Amino acid sequence: MNHLRGFIYWLLTTGPVGILTGWVFRHRCFDCAGPVALPSEAKADIAGAIIFGVYEYPERILIQRWLPRDKDCIELGCSIGIISRLILHKLEPTKRLVAVEASESLLELSRVNVAAAGHSSRFEAIHGAVHYQGDYVNFAEHGEHVRGKVAEEGNPSGILTPCITLAKIIQKHELGDFSLVMDIEGSEFDLVARDAPSLMNCQAIVAEVHGDDIKRKYFVEALQSEGFALAEVKHAVFAFVRTHRSGASRL
């Protein structure tokens, strides 16, 4: 069954069906929440994946299963706002989504796409890259993949982007209990290493975890030490729920 699902996923995304659908609908792309604006250089298979409802499929499933409805949410790496729309649809009408994106062009598209779904009043978008050294960092954009990543140290390429931390987001937006969704291309390791105290009021996490099995094991153990339990894994996306406050088991 898993092999069959994998084949269907391939067919609808990187396969000929997805590519053909993407070429036909790339300039009038849509999903169940309405019209979708894409970067002009986006690949056709991305449009196909959105139309067939399999864009960022593991994240979609785990958000639906594990994200609490009654908590504000922080999304790190919101890209073009497709997952943002899903989160806002899941949350209660009084709850906010604070989203961060390092690419200014993608962030603007996220605002457009969230507005098209009727959720703009609860959506706060911030330009910045999650990074813990200095005030600015070089960010390398990859518009055709609707994502990017912090450039490697010593690499002068990229766009100078303001650094932001989880602690600053929580403080600026006066957040109490919250949930966290993140897809930040490896910066999740810095977050748990340098900003773990800011997770004190976090109740659930859905994160795409990059790297090899050793790095993913470190990530899981770091969150377990902060009072989270691993709830489910789908491909490279991990869902965690809080079971106790950090250090409570040692009191």
SULCORUR-V761734 format. One record per pair of residues at least 24 apart in sequence whose ideal C-beta (glycine too) atoms are under 6 Angstrom apart, sorted by the first residue. I is the first residue (numbers start at 0). J is the second residue. D is the distance in Angstrom with one decimal. If there is no record, write none. Layout:
{{I J D} {I J D}}
//
This chain:
{{8 53 5.9} {11 51 4.4} {11 53 5.2} {12 44 5.5} {12 48 4.5} {13 44 5.4} {17 44 4.6} {17 47 3.2} {18 43 5.1} {18 44 5.2} {20 47 4.0} {20 50 5.7} {21 46 3.7} {21 47 3.9} {24 50 5.8} {32 84 4.7} {32 116 4.1} {33 115 4.9} {33 116 5.4} {34 115 5.1} {35 112 5.7} {36 108 5.1} {36 111 4.8} {36 112 5.8} {38 142 4.5} {40 142 4.5} {40 143 4.9} {41 145 5.9} {42 143 5.2} {54 81 5.7} {55 82 5.6} {57 233 4.0} {57 234 4.7} {57 236 4.0} {58 82 5.7} {58 236 5.4} {59 85 5.9} {60 233 5.8} {61 205 4.8} {61 233 5.8} {61 236 5.6} {61 238 4.3} {62 205 5.4} {65 203 5.5} {65 230 5.6} {65 238 4.3} {66 178 5.4} {66 203 5.9} {67 178 5.6} {67 202 5.8} {67 203 5.6} {70 176 5.3} {70 177 5.5} {70 178 4.9} {70 202 5.6} {71 95 4.8} {71 174 5.6} {71 177 4.8} {72 96 5.0} {72 178 4.8} {73 97 5.1} {73 168 5.9} {73 177 5.8} {73 179 5.2} {74 98 4.4} {74 180 4.6} {75 99 5.1} {75 129 5.5} {75 181 3.9} {75 183 5.0} {76 181 5.9} {76 182 4.2} {76 183 4.4} {77 109 5.0} {78 105 5.4} {78 145 5.1} {78 146 5.7} {79 105 5.6} {79 108 4.5} {79 109 5.6} {79 112 5.9} {79 145 5.3} {80 109 3.1} {80 112 3.9} {80 113 4.9} {83 109 5.8} {83 113 5.4} {84 113 5.9} {84 116 4.5} {87 118 4.0} {95 121 5.1} {96 122 5.4} {97 123 4.8} {97 172 5.2} {98 124 5.2} {99 125 4.8} {99 127 5.6} {101 128 3.8} {101 138 4.5} {101 160 5.1} {102 140 5.0} {102 147 5.4} {127 161 4.8} {127 163 3.4} {128 160 4.6} {129 183 5.1} {129 186 4.6} {130 162 4.1} {131 189 5.2} {131 193 4.5} {134 162 5.8} {135 159 5.0} {135 161 5.8} {136 160 5.8} {136 162 5.4} {148 184 3.7} {164 194 5.6} {165 194 4.7} {165 197 4.3} {166 194 5.8} {166 197 4.4} {169 197 5.8} {176 200 5.0} {176 202 5.5} {177 201 5.9} {178 202 5.7} {178 203 4.4} {179 204 4.7} {180 205 4.9} {181 206 4.8} {182 207 4.3} {185 209 4.6} {191 221 4.3} {195 225 5.5} {198 225 5.4} {202 241 5.0} {203 240 5.2} {204 239 4.3} {205 238 5.1} {206 237 5.5} {207 235 5.5} {207 236 5.0} {208 235 5.8} {208 237 5.4}}
//
